[in-house]
């Protein structure tokens, strides 16, 4: 009786599946980390845009604002300076706080204002 020796054994197929699972887990971890880094970069860019908007808002309303203070994100939104997408972070949550300024310069985003 002659046995057919073509094909793979169950053990060989199982080994290939395990190796493929290990490779895919490493790839998923790497991709997840890259996504988080990009979200952080996007949030930082949006904060810089909000700081620029606050500076423009200050220049237009400096007579009614104090020399040092804070312009809230809600103020920028309600006055039509910033749009919905600009006040939301990469996860879709709204930024809180506002932009602190000193002497009409040095505009910086802070979580509490």
Buried (B, 14 or more C-beta within 10 A) or exposed (E): EEEEEEEEEEEEEEEEEEEEEEEEEEEEEEEEEEEEEEEEEEBEEBBEBBBEBBBEBBEEEEEEBEEEBBBBBBBBBEEEBBEEEBBBBBEEEEBBBBBBBEEBEEBEBEEEB
